[in-house]
Amino acid sequence: MAAKTSATTYMHMNYSSRFLLFRFLTAACLGLASLPPAHADIFYNVGLMSIGRAGHTATLLPNGKVLITGGTDSGANYLPSTELYDPSVGIVSLSSPMQTARAQHTATVLPNGKVLIAGGFDGNEATATAELYDPVTGTWTNTRPLNAARFAHTATLLTNGLVLVTGGNNGSVAIGTAELYDPVGGTWTTTGSLATPRFWHTSVLLPNGKVLAVAGYRTNATNSAELYDPTTHLWTSAGTLAGARYFASATLLPTGKVLVAGGDSGSSPIATAQLYDPGSGTWTAAHAMNAARWGHSASLMPNGKVLVIGGAGTSIGSLASAEIYDATADTWTTSAAALHTGRRFQSATWLPGGSLLVVGGNAADDTSVTNVERFDYATGVWHQVVSTNVCRYVMAASMLTNGQLLVSGGDDIHNVPTNLVELYNPATATWSTANPLVVTRALHTSTLLPNGKVLVTGGATASNATATAELFNPAAGTWSLTGSMNAARLWHTATLLPNGKVLAAGGDSPFATSAEIFDPATQTWALTGSMHFGRSHAIAMLLPNGKVLVAAGMAGQTGPSPAELYDPPTGTWTVTGSMSASREYVNPTLLPNGKVLVVGGLVGSALEGTNTAEIYDPATGLWTPTGSLNFGRSGYASSLLPNGTVLIAGGSDLTLQAEIYDPVLGSFTLAAAGESSYRFYGVASLLTNGTVLVTAGFGAPLNNINNAEIYDPSLGVGNSVAPQINTNTPAVAPGGSLALGGVRFRGIGEGSVGTAVDSPGDYPVVQLRSLESGQTRFIQPTNWSATNFASAGLTGFPAGWTAATVFVNGINSPSVIFNLGVAVPTPMLLTGATRLPGGAFQCGFTNTIGALFTTLATTNVTLPLTNWTAIGGVTEVSPGHFQVNDPQATSFLRRFYRVESY
C-alpha cells in the first residue's frame, strides 16, 4: 500500500509539471497583456489620531512605534494626552497621558531608551517640568525640573550622552540660558548662556560634537548664529545669516555643511536658503526654494538630499507642496508628491526602512490636523547576478549562520529529482557547488536548527515519496543521514518550534493528517497529535504566541477551507477560522504585526492563480480579505522586506512584474520593472544586506531555469552612509543581552528637523528577525552610543538563529546573525497554590528564562501519566517566573498537577 501511495503521489507532481507546460504554451499563444506602470512616490494617508494637534512632538521609540505627545487641539486647548502610532498596522492609539499638559516642548530619546520630555507651555505659563516615558511599561515618571521654565526651545543629545537645552521663551521674553540634563543622575546643570536670547530657533549637532544655534526670535527675527562647545561649555559667534528669520529649518548635510532654509522674516515668509561651513565658519548663499515657507519640516533623505514639506506660504495658510534640495547641484526641485492636507508645524519622523511619517500641524484654517501621512522614499531596483550551476525548481533553501544561502535538491532540467547542492555567497554574489545530498529528492523541506545544522526531510525520489531525513553540517560541508520519519512525506510542512524541535505535518501521502516531531538531541522522530484534515501543498507558520498555524493544501475542496493550530505543550490540534477558499501553491508571510498574509494560489479546480489575498489574525482566529493582486499568481516567491512590506515575485501566470504588499494600506502596488525571467516555484530569500535573492524555478521557454536576480529596496546609500555592525555577541542565552559594536550608530545629523517641532532620528533602533519563522521585533536598549548598542534581556522571541539590524534615520545596516539559545529548564518546585475567584486554580514557580513547559492534571494521582489530562502550556509572567492556571479546577473538589518541560 505504501509503495502504491508513493507512486500515485509522484504522478501528481508530474501532472503539476504538465500543467505548467500547458500554462506557458497558452500564454505564449495569447501574448502578454500590457502592464500598468509602477506607482510614483506619493504621500499616503496611513492613520488618524484621536485628536488633531500642533506644537506636539513625534518620537520613534526603540520598539518601532512613534510616541506623539501634547500640543494644542483645534480649540487651543493644551494637551497632556499622548498617542502611539504603530507603523506595522497604521493605527494610532491613545497611551497614558503625561503628568503635565504642554505644547512647544521637546522630546529626546536617551541612551537608555527612555524619552525625556522637557518644558513647554501648559496653557497658562511656561513650565520647567520634565518627565520620562518608559516604552517598556508605557508609563510616565517625573524627573527633576529644568532650572528655567521655557517653551519653543531646542534640545540636543550630545555625543557624551547629556542633553543640551537652549533658549526658549519664559512666557514673556526670550531667554538665553542653557542647561544640561544628565540621564544617569536625572539632574539639570546650568551651562554657558547664549550671547543672543532666542526662541523659535533651530539647533544642529555638528560632526565635531559642537552645537550650532541658528536664527530665531528675540524681540524680532534675528540673523545671528552661535556655537556651543561641550568641552568648554561656552558659546562663540558663528557669524550671521544674510537675512533674519525664525521658524526656519536647519539641516546638516553629508558634506558637513548646514542648510538653513525658509522661515519668517517678521513680516513675510521667505524662500532664501544659506549654507554654513563649520570648517571655515562662513555663510554662503544657496539657491532659493521654489516657494517661500515657514513652519515647515526639513528631512535629510538617505541619498543626502533634503525633503522640505509644508509650512505656511505667502498667500496660503498652510502648504501641501514639497520640494527637494540637491546640495551637489545647488538646486531645488518641486516634488511630484504633495501632502493630502496642507499643514505647518507638523512633525516628520523617519521610520525603519526609509519611510517618513508626517503627523499633526495646523491646516490652512488653523485647525489642528488629525490625519497621519507617510512618504515612501524607497523605489526598488532589480540586479542580475551570476546564475546557479543547476536548473531546478521545487527545491528547498535555508539561510546558514554565515549568511550564505544553501539550496538543495529539486527537479532538474529533465524534471527528475537531483541531489545537487549549491551555496550563494552575498559578499561575492557568486554560487559554489557543495557536497550533494545523500538521498536524491525534490518537494522536500529544509530547516535551520539551533545547533547550526540544516535538517532536510522527506520529498520525492525518482519514483517514491521518502521518509528519510539528513543533516548538513556547515562546518564540515557534509551531509549525513539522521533518523527517518514515521511516514514518507512530500509537499509536507516543517516548522522549527520554540524548544528547538521540528514539527513535520501532512504531505501528499495522500493528503496525510499525521504529524511528528524531530528531536535534534536524539536525532529521532516521535508521532504527535494528528491534524483534523489531510493536507498537501499546505502552509505552516510559527506564530508569536508559540502555536503553529497550518492552512490551505486541501485540493479540490470548494467553499471555505478550515485552518488549524498546533499547540506544542499539549501536542494537540484545534480548528481555527477558515480561509475563504482552499489554496494550493501558496507561500505565507508573517507580517511585523504578527498576522499571516497568504496571497493567490490555485483555488478549487481553477487552472489559473487567483488574485485574492487574505490575512489571519491570531488574536481573533479569523481570516479577513485584503487588497487584491494586480495579477493572479500561484507558485510565486515571497519575502518580507526591511521596511515591513512584502515582495511577491513570479508565479505561474507569466508576469515579469513583481508586486509589493503594504500591510498598512492593505493593497498591492507594482514593484519596479526589471525582472528578467519568468519563474514558477522559485525561491526568494532576504539576505543580510537587506536585498532579496530570487532564484531558479520553472520558467520559460518550457523548462527549469538557473537564472538568479536581486531585488534591492534601494534606499540608494552605500557603506559610507549606512550604519555598520562590526562586532556582535555570537550567542545569547535566553534573557541575555545582545551587544553590537560598529560605526554610524548615530546618523548624519538628526535626520528630520524643523522649528518648535523637531523629530530627531539619529539614534540606533535595532530589529531582530528569526531566520526560520520570519518573526520580527524591535528591542529595548540599556545603553547606546555612536559605536555601541547594548540590549535589555531578550525574552519572548523564538530560539534559534536570528538576524539583528540597526536602523538610523530610517537607514538599515547589513544584518549580523547570532544564536538565541534554547532555554534549558531546571528542576522546579511549585509554590503559592491558591484558588482564584470562581474556583480556578493557580500556582507558580521560578525557572530558566524562556523555558517551555506543559501542565498535566488528574484527580487520581496513582494513575499513569498517560492517563493524566494535558491542560496547556505555562505562562511566563515575568522573565524566569512562571504561572500555571487551571480554569477547569472549578469542576473538581480535588486536583493534582504536574509540570514538565517539553
ABEGO torsion letter per residue (X at the ends): XAAAAAAAAAAAAAAAAAAAAAAAAAAAAAEBBBBBBBBBBBBBBAEBBABBBBGBBBBBBAAGBBBBBEEBBAAGBBBABBBBBBAAAGBBBBBBBBABBBBGBBBBBBAAGBBBBBEEBAGABBBABBBBBBAAAGBBBBBBBBABBBBGBBBBBBAAGBBBBBEEBAGABBBABBBBBBAAAGBBBBBBBBABBBBGBBBBBBAAGBBBBBEEBBABBBABBBBBBAAAGBBBBAEBBABBBBGBBBBBBAAGBBBBBEEBAGABBBABBBBBBAAAGBBBBBBBBABBBBGBBBBBBAAGBBBBBEEBBAABABBABBBBBBAAAGBBBBBABBBABBBBGBBBBBBBGGBBBBBEEBBAAGBBBABBBBBBABAEBBBBBBBBABBBBGBBBBBBAAGBBBBBEEBBAAGBBBABBBBBBAAAGBBBBBBBBABBBBGBBBBBBAAGBBBBBEEBBAABBBABBBBBBAAAGBBBBBBBBABBBBGBBBBBBAAGBBBBBEEBOBGBABBBBBBAAAGBBBBBBBBABBBBGBBBBBBAAGBBBBBEGBBGBBEBBBBBBBBAAAGBBBBBBBBABBBBGBBBBBBAAGBBBBBEEBBEABABBBABBBBBBAAAGBBBBBBBBABBBBGBBBBBBAAGBBBBBEEAAGBABBBBBBAAAGBBBBBBBGBABBBBGBBBBBBAAGBBBBBEEBBOBGBBBABBBBBBAGAGBBAAABBBBABBBABBBBGBBBBBBEBGABBBEAGBBBBABBBBABBBBBBBBBAAAGBBBBBBBABBBAABBBBBBBBGBBBEBBBBBBBBGGBBBBBBBBBBBBBBBBBBBBBGBBBBBGGBBBBBBBBBBGBBBBBBBBABAABBAAABBBAEBBBBABBGBBBBBBAAAAABABBBBBBBBX
